[in-house]
């Protein structure tokens, strides 16, 4: 299984309550398949859904995979799809976890953070949290691979990654028309007007840009004078 299209070939099944892959997830999958960034790494996947990325991580040679979802029922489809494609004896660990609230240290975190329908007043909450808090789950030199829309402010993400100790590259960009549910949220449509370059309009159709990021923690140690847990005066 060598070509990108072969790596991406999957028969994914789920119920009405399962989260099917979005254009964001499809682009993230294509970028993972197109680059050699997984081999031999311990990977934490946040929000496994129907296991499209989980299967791909296994196919790309991850040493181990911990895949999370917010409920046990959602993990059912993750398990069934993964085992049908990869077998039941691969060592995949499935966990119910609320975003980064889990345990362990990993070489790599992979995710498609919720944005438009994040359920947060700050729609960037999951993107910002990933950047600010991933170090709790990453080993030194650990990495992030994630995707976001231009409507979530690409430059802000690049700046935040840099300020929080990550070197960042873009794995690739693509564009696509707005999904129908964007228009159903009047507040969302107002918010994106404030984002420079958030979308473009061509022939009366609005398009977002999807960017897949690869970020890696730079070497750094806090100064001796830093206030750290457990320090005494």
C-alpha positions in Angstrom: 0.0 0.0 0.0 2.1 2.9 -1.3 0.1 5.5 -3.2 -1.8 8.2 -1.4 -5.1 7.1 -2.9 -4.4 3.5 -1.7 -3.7 4.7 1.8 -6.9 6.7 1.8 -9.1 3.9 0.5 -11.5 3.0 3.3 -15.0 1.6 3.8 -16.2 3.7 6.8 -19.5 2.9 8.5 -21.4 4.6 11.3 -24.8 5.5 12.7 -26.8 8.7 12.6 -25.1 10.0 15.8 -21.5 9.4 14.6 -19.5 12.2 13.2 -18.6 11.5 9.5 -15.5 12.9 8.0 -15.7 16.5 6.9 -13.8 18.3 4.1 -11.4 19.4 6.9 -10.9 15.8 8.0 -10.5 14.6 4.4 -7.8 17.2 3.8 -6.0 16.4 7.0 -6.0 12.7 6.0 -4.6 13.5 2.5 -1.8 15.5 4.1 -1.0 12.8 6.5 -0.9 10.3 3.7 1.2 12.5 1.6 4.0 13.1 4.1 6.3 10.8 6.1 5.7 12.1 9.6 4.1 9.1 11.5 6.6 6.2 11.3 7.7 4.9 14.7 5.9 7.5 16.8 3.6 7.2 19.8 0.5 9.1 18.6 -2.4 10.7 20.5 -5.4 11.3 18.2 -8.0 13.7 19.6 -11.5 13.1 18.2 -11.2 9.8 16.3 -14.8 9.8 14.8 -15.2 7.0 12.2 -11.4 6.2 12.5 -10.4 7.6 9.1 -7.3 9.2 10.6 -6.8 6.3 13.1 -6.6 3.8 10.2 -4.3 6.0 8.3 -2.0 6.4 11.3 -1.7 2.7 11.5 -1.1 2.3 7.8 1.7 5.0 8.0 3.5 3.0 10.7 2.7 4.6 14.0 4.4 2.7 16.9 1.3 3.1 19.1 -2.0 5.0 18.9 -4.3 6.3 21.6 -7.5 7.5 20.0 -10.1 9.5 22.0 -13.7 10.5 21.8 -16.0 12.3 24.2 -18.3 9.3 24.8 -18.1 5.6 24.8 -20.8 5.3 22.2 -18.9 7.4 19.7 -15.8 5.1 20.2 -17.9 2.1 19.1 -17.8 3.2 15.5 -14.1 4.1 15.8 -13.4 0.5 17.1 -15.5 -1.2 14.4 -14.0 0.7 11.5 -10.5 0.3 12.7 -10.7 -3.4 13.4 -12.3 -4.1 10.0 -9.4 -2.3 8.2 -6.5 -3.1 10.5 -7.4 -6.1 12.6 -8.2 -6.5 16.3 -4.7 -7.2 17.6 -2.8 -4.0 16.6 -2.7 -2.6 20.1 -4.9 0.4 19.5 -6.0 2.0 22.8 -9.4 3.8 22.8 -10.2 6.3 25.6 -13.1 8.5 26.5 -11.5 11.9 27.1 -12.5 15.5 27.0 -9.9 17.0 24.6 -6.4 17.0 26.2 -7.8 15.8 29.6 -6.1 12.4 29.5 -2.8 11.0 30.6 0.5 10.0 29.1 3.2 11.6 26.9 3.4 11.2 23.1 5.6 12.0 20.2 2.7 13.4 18.1 -0.8 14.7 18.5 -3.2 14.6 15.6 -6.5 16.4 15.4 -9.2 18.2 13.5 -10.2 20.7 16.1 -13.9 21.8 16.2 -14.5 25.4 15.1 -17.8 26.5 13.7 -19.7 24.1 15.8 -17.3 24.0 18.7 -20.1 24.8 21.2 -17.8 27.5 22.8 -18.3 31.3 22.9 -14.7 31.5 21.7 -15.0 29.3 18.6 -11.2 29.0 18.5 -11.2 27.4 21.9 -10.0 23.9 20.8 -7.4 25.4 18.4 -6.1 27.7 21.1 -6.2 24.9 23.8 -4.2 22.6 21.5 -1.5 25.3 21.0 -1.4 26.3 24.7 -1.8 23.0 26.5 -0.4 20.3 24.2 3.0 20.5 25.9 1.4 18.6 28.8 0.9 15.6 26.5 4.0 16.0 24.4 7.6 14.8 24.9 10.5 17.2 24.3 10.5 17.9 20.5 6.9 16.6 20.3 4.8 17.5 17.3 1.3 18.6 16.3 -0.5 17.8 13.0 -3.9 19.6 12.7 -6.1 21.3 10.2 -8.1 24.5 10.4 -10.2 26.9 8.3 -9.0 30.3 7.1 -12.1 31.6 8.9 -10.4 30.7 12.2 -7.5 33.1 11.3 -4.5 31.3 9.9 -2.1 34.1 10.8 -3.2 34.1 14.4 -2.5 30.4 14.6 0.9 30.8 13.2 1.7 33.6 15.6 0.4 31.6 18.6 2.4 28.5 17.7 5.6 30.6 17.4 4.9 32.4 20.8 4.3 29.1 22.5 7.5 27.4 21.4 6.6 25.6 18.2 8.3 25.8 14.8 5.6 25.6 12.2 5.2 24.6 8.6 2.2 24.1 6.4 1.7 20.7 4.9 -0.7 22.0 2.3 -3.7 24.2 1.5 -6.9 23.6 -0.4 -10.2 25.5 -0.7 -13.8 24.6 -0.9 -17.3 26.1 -0.8 -19.0 26.9 2.5 -21.1 24.1 4.0 -24.8 24.7 4.3 -24.8 24.9 8.1 -22.4 27.9 8.1 -25.3 30.1 6.7 -27.6 28.8 9.4 -25.6 30.5 12.1 -26.0 34.3 11.7 -23.5 35.0 14.5 -20.8 32.9 12.8 -21.4 34.7 9.5 -20.9 38.0 11.3 -17.8 36.9 13.1 -16.0 35.7 10.0 -16.3 39.2 8.4 -13.8 40.4 11.0 -11.1 37.9 10.0 -8.7 39.3 7.4 -8.6 36.8 4.5 -11.1 34.6 6.2 -12.8 33.6 3.0 -13.1 34.6 -0.6 -16.0 34.9 -3.0 -15.9 33.7 -6.6 -18.9 33.9 -8.9 -21.2 34.5 -5.9 -19.9 31.4 -4.0 -18.1 31.8 -0.7 -14.9 29.6 -0.3 -12.9 28.8 2.8 -9.2 27.8 2.7 -8.2 24.7 4.7 -4.6 24.6 6.0 -2.9 21.5 7.5 -0.2 22.5 10.0 2.8 20.6 11.2 4.3 22.1 14.4 7.3 20.9 16.4 8.3 22.0 19.9 11.6 23.8 19.9 14.3 23.0 22.6 13.8 25.3 25.6 14.3 25.2 29.3 12.9 27.8 31.8 15.4 30.1 33.5 16.5 29.3 37.0 14.6 32.2 38.3 11.2 31.0 36.9 8.4 30.4 39.3 7.7 26.6 39.0 5.5 24.2 40.9 7.2 22.9 44.0 9.7 25.8 44.3 10.3 27.3 47.7 11.5 30.8 48.5 
